[in-house]
Amino acid sequence: MGLTEFFAMEASEYLERLDSLVSSPTRPDTGEFVRLTRALRGSALMARQSSIAAASAAFERFARACREADAWDESLRQRAVRAVDDLKILVRQAGRWGDAEERRARNLVRDLAPEAPTDAPAEPAGAGLDSGARAFIGREGAAVASALDQAAKALQQNPMAHDAVHRVLSVAQPLRGLSNLSDVPPLGDLLEGVEQAVAQIVSRREPLRGAPLLLDAAAKAVARSARELATEGSADAEADEVQRFATLLGRTEEGAVVSIEALFHEDEGPHVLERGTVPVRRRVLGHVELVSHGEHLVQAAHDLEQAISPTQRSLRAQSLMPTFRALTEASGNPVLNAIARFAASARDAVARGDAVAGAETFAARLQEAGHALVEAATGDELELAQTLHDATEALETLRQSLDAKPRIEAAPPHEAVRATELEDAALEPATTPGVAEPSASEPSATMEGPPAADLDEPGLEASWARFEQLLAARGLGSPSLEELIGATPPTEPAAEAAAEGATAEPPPQVDRAAEPPAKRAATAPTRPALAPLPEPALVPIIDLCYSGRDALVRAAGLRRQITDQLAAGAPSESVRDLIEEVLDLVDLGLSA
C-alpha cells in the first residue's frame, strides 16, 4: 500500500465521521467538529497533499468560526455538507490529481471563506501562526542553525567529522515535525535541502568538496528564515542567504555525463578505437515501489507549480535528485528501462537548471511520468513505456530550446558565486579594518587586475588585487628581501644626486606632509643596514641528558613511580618502560 492509498483510507474515515456529524438535524458538537477537521488537515499534510490540506485548513477555520461564534443554522449546515462531499471527491482522486481537482479545491476554499480571493487556495504564508508557533520556530530554527554552524567548523578541522553532521538531523527533528511547516516557506524547503546536503556528505567515502561552505550557507539561510518567521510571521523566499544555499546545494550534484566523443578534435580521427562495455547495474523495482515513486513524482510536480519563487522552485527540484538517482538504476522490462532513461534526463535537467527555467514544461512531464508509474501495476507495459519515452523526448526538446534561447538577463546574486568558493577555505574571509577602498566611480590609475566590484569575493585573484590596491593607497614601494634581512638597499637616484651635490647650497625647506604618499616614500631617508646576527652555538645532545647525581635522583623518583604502578595493577608494558628508563639513568649516573 502506497502513501496515497493509506492517506485515502485514513481521510475517508475522518470524512465519514464528519458527514454523520454535520448531516444531523441537531446542532453538532463543535469541539468534535474542529478536532476532526484538524485531523483531516494533518493527514493531508503528512501525505504531502497540499491542495487537499489547503481545503481542509479552510474547513477547519469554518468549524472554528462556528464554535467561537456559537452559531449554527441551516445555511451553515448546507455549506458543511457540500464541503464534506467535495473533500470526499478530492480524496478519491488524490492519486490521479489534475486540473479539474485543483479547480474544485480552490472553489471549495472560496465557498468556505468568501472573503478569500479565488486564485489563493490558502491563506498567506505564516498568517495562521500564533505567538506560540512563532516562538517555537524561532527557538528551534536557531538551534538548527547553531548545529549547522558547528558542523561546518568541525568539517573544516576534519573533513570526515560525520558525527557533527549527523547531529544536525536530530536537532532538526522537532522543527520537521511541525504540522504546518509547508505553510511557512521557505523553511520547509530549506530543511529538505539540509537533509539532502547531510546525505551527500555522509554517504561519500571521500570528503565532499566545499562541504563546510555548504553547511555554513545553510546555517545562515535557516537562521534568517526562522528569525523573520518569528518576528514578522513570514520569510523572504528570495533572500540572498537562501539563494546562496540553493546554488551551492545544486553544485553538489553530478551533472550530465560528457561523452568521450565530445573530447576529440573535429577531424577525421581515428578517435574511439575500441568501445568499452558500460557496467550494468540491474535493479528490479516491484509494482508497490513503482506506485510509491509515481505518487511522489505527481505530488512533486504539483509542488513545483505551487512554488512562490524561483529559489523555492530550485530547492524543490533538487529534493528530487535522490529519487531520480534511484530510478536510473532500474532495469528488467520496457517500463523500467524507460523510467531509467526518463530519470537520467530529469536529473540532468535539474542539474542544468532547466527545471527552473522551464518549470511549467518540466512539471507537466514529471506529472505524466508519475501517472505512468502509478498505473504500472494494471496498465499495458508498452503503452506506459511509450508515455515515458515521450516525456523523455519532451525534456530533451526543452533542453534544446533553452540552449538556443539567448539569455541576456543579468545573473542574480546567487548565480555569481565563484567556483573558488567551493574550496575548503575559511568560512569568514578576513578583512582589513580601517582601510577605505577607492570608490568604483574613481578607480585607482595604478591598480591592475579585476575591477573593484570583484574585490569582495574570495580567491587568490581578488586577494592579489586588494593587496595591490592597498600598496597604491598607502604609497608603499615594492617588497624587498634585501631590506627585510638588513642588507644595504640599492642607492636611489635622489640619494646619488644628494651625495654629489653635498657642497652645493642646501635645498629649500619643503612641507613633506603635503606631498603625495608615493613621493614621500620614494624620498624617505634610508635606514642603516643592520648587522647580521651571530650564528648560535651548537649544543651536544649529551649535554641535554641527565648525568651524575641528577641521573640518580631521577632514578630514585622513578622507583617510587614503579611501586605505585605495580600496586595499581598497571599493564606490564608501562612498568617495563619505566624499568628500562631507570637502568638508562643508572648508566648515565655511573659514567659521569
N, C-alpha and C positions, 0 to 999 in steps of 0.2 A: 504494500500500500504506500503510495507516494504522499508527499506532504499536502498536496491539494486535495486528495481524496480524504485524508484524515481531517483537514480543515472543513471540508464539505459535511462530513459526518458530525463533527462537533458543532459547527454553526447551525446545522439543521435541527439539532436537539434544542439549542437555545431559541431558535425561531419558533419551534412548535410550542414551547412553553410561553413565549411572548404572544403567540397567536391566541392561545387559550386565555391568557391574562387580559388582553385588550378587547377580545371579542365578547367578553361577558357584559351583559347589560348593566351590571352593578359597577360601582366605582372600583377600579383596580387598586391593588396595594402599590402605591407609588415607590416605596422603598425597594420592593422586588422588581418593579419596572426599571428603575435606574440600575440595579445590580445586574440584571440580565443584559441590558444594552451595553453596559461596561464590559461584561464578559465577552459579548459578541465582538466588540471593538478590539479587545486584547487578543482574541483568537485570530482575527484578520491581520493584525499587526505581526503576530508571530509567524503567520504563513506568508508574510510579505505581499498580501493582497491590499495594496494601498488604496485603490478606489473603493473597495468594499469597506475598508477601515474608515475612509472619509465619510461614507454614507452612514456607517454605524455610529461614528462620532456625532454626526448631526442628529441621529435618532436619540443618542444619549443626552445631548443638550435639550432636545424636545422633552424627554422624560424628566430631566431635572427641572426644567421650567414648570412643568405641570405640578411637580411636587412642591416647589418653592412658592408658586402662586396659589397652591391649593385649589386648582381649577380642573374641572373635567366635565365635558358636555358631549353632545352627540357629534358635533363637528370635529372636536379633538379626537374622539374615538374613531371616526371615519378616517382621519389622517393617519392615525396609528395603524389601523388595519391595512390601509394601502401601502404604508411603509413596510410592514411585515411581508406582504405579498411580493413587493418589488425586491426586497432583500432575499427572499427565497429564490426568485428567478436568477438574481445575480450570483448567489452561492452555487446554484446548479450549473451555471455557465463559467465558473471560475477557471476550469481547465481549458476552455475554448473562448477566451476573452477576445472581444473585438470592438469595433467602433459602436455597434448598437448597445453593447453592455456599458460602454463608457458614457454614452449619452444618457442611458437610463440612470446610472449612478449620479450624474450631475443633476438631472431633473429631480431625483429624489432629494438631494441636498437642497435644491431650490424650494421644493414643496414643504420641507420641514423647517426651513429658515427663509421665508420670503424676502427678508431684507438682504440676503446674501446675493451677490452677482451670479448669474447663471454660468459664467465661464470660470468660476472659482469653486471647485468641488470641496474645498476645505477652508477653514479659517486661516488667517495669516500665520506664518510660522512663529511659534512662541507665544501666540495670543492666548492659548489656553493654559499657560504655565502660571501657577500661583507662586507666592513668595517662597513657599517651602520647596517646590520643584526647582526654582531658580537657585536657591541656596545650595541644594543638593548638586546641581550641575556645576556650579562654581567650585564647590569643595572637591568633588570627585574629579572634575576636569583639571584642577590644579595638581591633584595627586598623580594623575596620569602624565601630565606634562613634566612633573618632577622626576617620575620614574624614567621617562624617555630621555631626559637630560642626563641623568645618572648613567643610563645605558650607553649613551653617546660618548661620555667621558671614559667609561670603562673600556669601550671598544678602541678608543684612542690609545690607551695604555696597553691593551691586549686585544688584538683583532678577533680572538676566539673566546672572548669572555661572554659566553652564551647564557650564563646564569642570570646576569643583569638584564639581558634581553628577554628571557623567559618571564622575569618578574613583571614586565610591562603588561603581559596578558592577565596576570592575576590581579594587578591593580586596576585594570580597566573593566573587570567583570561587573562591579556594581553599576557603572555607568552604562555598560552594554545591556543590562537588564532593565533599563528604563523603558516603560511601555510605549511612551510617545516620543521615542528618540528620533523616529523618522519625521516627526513634525517640527524638528528644530534643526534644519540644515544650517551649515554643512557638517555638524558634529558627528552625525551617524556615518556619513561617508568618510570623514577623517578617521574614525575608529576602524572602519573596514580597511582603509589604506594602511593603518598601523598594523593590523593583524597580517596583512599581506606582506608588509615590509619585514616583520618579525619572521614570518615563514621563509622569506627569501634569505634572510641572514643565517638562520639556524639550520637550514636544510642543505647548505653547501659545505663541502669538505674544505675548501679554501676560503679565506676571508673575502667578503663581498666588498668590492672597491667602492669607496665613498659611503660606507655604512654609517660612520659617525655623523657625517653631514646630513644624511637622510634622516636619522633619528633626531638630530638637532632641529631640523626643519619641521619635523612632525611635532616636537615639543612646543615650538613657537606657534604653530598653527592651532594646536589643541588649546593652548593657554589663551590665545586671543579669542577664539570662538567661545570657550567656556566663560571667559570674563565678560564678553559682550552679551551673552545669553543671560548671565546672572544679573547684570546691571541694567540692560536695556530690553531684554526679552526676545531679541533677535540678533543674529550674527551676520556679518558681511561674507557672503559666499565667494566674493571675488577679491578678498583681502590679499595683499602681497604674500603674507606668510602661507596662506592656503595655496596660492598659485605656485609658489616655490616648492612646496612639498609635493604637489601633484606632478610637477616637472621632474623632480629628482626620482620620484617613485616610478614614473614611466621609463626612466633610463635604466632601471634595474632589470627590466625585461629584455629578453633577446628579441631582436627584430627579425626581418625576413632573411632567409638564408641566401647568400650570394653564390651563384653557380660558378663552377670552375671556368666555364667558357667566357664569363664576363671579365676575367682577369687577363686574358690574352690580348695582344695587339690585333687590330682588324686587318689581317692579311691572310694569305692562303694557307698558312700553317707550315708544318703539322702542329696541331695543338694537343688534343687528348689522344694519346697513343693507345692506351688501354683503359677502358672504363671499369671502375671498381663496382663492387656489389654493395648496395645500400643495406645495412643491417635492418632486419625487420623485427619490430617489437610488437608482437601479437598480443592483443588484449581483447578478449571476447566479453562484451557487455550484455547482461541479461535484459529482458524486457522491463523489469522493475527499475533497473538503474537507468535505462534509456528514458523511460517515462519521467523519472525524477529530474534528469538533466533537461528534458524538454520543458517541463513546468518551470524550471529555474530560468531557462532562456526566455520563455514567454514573459515571465514577470520582470526579468531584467530589461527586456525591450520596452516594456511599459514604464519602468523606472527611468530609462534614458529619455523617453519622450516627456516625462514629467519633471526633468531636471530644470532648475530655475536659472542656471548659469553655465557657461562653458566649462568652468573649472569643476563644478559638481558633476557635470556630464563626463568629464575626463576621469574623475575618480571612480564613478560608477562603471565606466567601460573597463578601467584597469582591474576592477574587482572580478571581472570575468576571466582574467588570464588563467587562474588555476583550473577552471572548468574547461577552457579551450585546450590547455596543456594535457589534461586527462583524456579528452576526446580525440586528440591527434594520434593516440596510440591504439585506437580501436581498429579492428580488422576481423575478417572472418566471413562476411556476407556483403552483398551490394550496399545495404543500408549503412553498415558500419564503415565500409570503405568510403562511402560518400560523406558521412558525417566527419570522418577524419580529415578529408580534404577541405570541407567547409570550416572546420575548427582551425586548421592551419591558416586558411585565408583570413578568417576573422581575427585570429591572433596577430597576424601581420598588419591588418587594418588598424587595430588598436595601437600597435607599436608605432605605426607611421602617423597616427593622428587622424586617420580617415574617419574613425568612429565619432569624432567630434566635428570635423569639418563637414561631413555628410551624415549628420546624426539621423535625419529622417529616413534616408535610404538604408543605413546600417540597421536601425531599429526594426524596419519593416522586414528585412531579410532575416534578422535574428528571430523575429516572431514566426516567420514561415518555417525556419528550421526547427524551432521549438514545437510547433504544432505537428510537424512531421514525426518528431521523436515521440510525442505523446501518443500518436496513432501507430507506433511501431509494433505494438502487440497485436493489433487487429487489422491493420492496413496491408495493402499489397506492397511487397518489398520493392518491386521495380518502379512503381509509381512514386513511392517515398524516396527512393534513390534519385529519381529524376527531379523531384522537387528540391532535394538538397543540392543536386548538380546545378540547377537553375539559380539557386540562391548563391552558390559559389561563383558562378559566372557573373552575377549581378555585382558582387563585391569586387571582382576584377575590373568590371566596367567602371565602377565607382573610382577605383584607384587610377585608372587611365584618365578619367575625366578630371579628377583633381590634379593629376600631374600636368595635364595640358592647360589648366586654368592658371592665368597669371596671378600671382599673389603680390600685390603692390602695397598691401596694408602694412603698417608698422608693426613690428613684433611686440606683443605685450611684455610686461616686465618679466614674467616667469619664463618666457622663451629666450630671454637674453642671458640666461645663466651659462657661463662658460664651461667648457668641458673640463678645464683645470679644477673646477670646484669639486669634482668627484675624487680628487686626490685626498689622501688621508692627511690633511693639513690641520692647523689649529682651527677650532670652531669659531673663535673670535679673533680676526686679524688685528694685530697691534696697530695703533695709530699714534702719530706724534702729536702730543698736546701742545697748544700754544703756538703753532706754526700756521699762519694764514696762507693758503694756496692762492695763486692768481686766479681771477675770475675767468670764465670762458670767453667773455667779451674782450679781454685784454690778455691774450696769450703771451707768454714769455718768448722773446726772439731767440734766446739761446737754448731753449729746451727742444730736444729732439725726442721722437718716439711717439707713442699713441696720444690722441687728443685728450684734453683734460677730462672729458666725460668718462674715460676709461680708467682714471686713476684710482677710483674707489674699489675696483674689482681686484680680487686676489690673483696671485700668479707672479711668475718671475718678471714678465714683461712690464706689468703695471708697477711692480716694486722698483724696477730699474728706472722707470720714468719718474716716479716720485723722488728717487734719490737724486736724479739729475736736476729736477725742479728745485729741490732744497739747496743744492750746490749753487744754482744760479741765483736764488733768492737771497742767500747769505753771503755771496761773493767769495766763496771758498775756491781755492785752486784745485788742481788735480792731485789726487793722493800720491804720496811719495814714500817709498820704502826707506830711502836714504834718511829722510827726516825722522822716520819712526825709529830707526836703530841708532840715530845720533851721528850719522856721517855728515860731512860738510856738504851742504846743498850747492848746486851749480850757481855760479855768480851771475846775477841778472844784469841786463844792460844798464839799468838805472844805477846799480851799485858800481859798475865799472866806470861810468861817467862821473860819479861822485868821487871815486878814487883818483882819477886822472885830474880832476879839477879841484884838488884839495887846496891849492894855493889861490884859487880864484875867490872872488867875492862870495860871501855866504848868501845863499838863496833867500828870497823874501819869505816872511812868515806866511804860512797858508793855513786856513781853517780846515783841518783834516776831518773834523766832524761833519762838514758839509759835503765832503767828497763821496762819490758812489762807493758802495761796499767793495765792488770788484777792484777799483783803483786803489782803495785804501789797503786791500790785502796784497796787491801787487807791489806797492811801495813800502810795505811794512819792513822794519829792520829785522834782519835775520838773527836768530839766536845762535850763540856759540855752540859748537859741537860738543856733545857730552863725551867724557872719557869712557872707554869701554870698561865694563865690569870685569874684575879678575875671575879667572876660572876657579870654581870651587875645588877644594882638595878632595881626592878620592879617599874614602874610608874603607879599610879592610873589613870584610864581613865578620872576621873572628873577633873584631872589637865590639861587635853588637851582641855577642853571646855572653852568657854567664861564665864567670871564671872564679877560681879560688873559693873564698869563704861565701861569696854571693851565691855560687852554684850550690854549695852545701846547704845554705839556708833555704834556698828554693826547693831542694830535695826534701828537707825536713817538712816543709809545708805540704808537699805532695803526699808524704807518708800519711799525714792526718786525713787528707782527702781520700786516699785509697782505703783507709779504715772505715770511713763513713760510707763509701760506695759498697764495700763488702757487707756492712751491716744492713744496708738498704736492699740488698739483693740485686745490685745492678748487673747488667749483662757482662759477660766475661770479656767481650771485645773492648769495652770502655776501660775496664780495670787493667787489661793488658797494655793499652796505650799509656796509661799513667805509669805503670811499672817501667816500661821502656824509657819514658822521659826521665824517671828517677835515675836509671842506670846511665843515661847520657850525661845527666848533671853530675853524677859521681865522677865520671871520666874527666869532665871539664874541671872539677874541683881538684883532682889529683894532678892534672897536667899543668896547673898554674905555678 
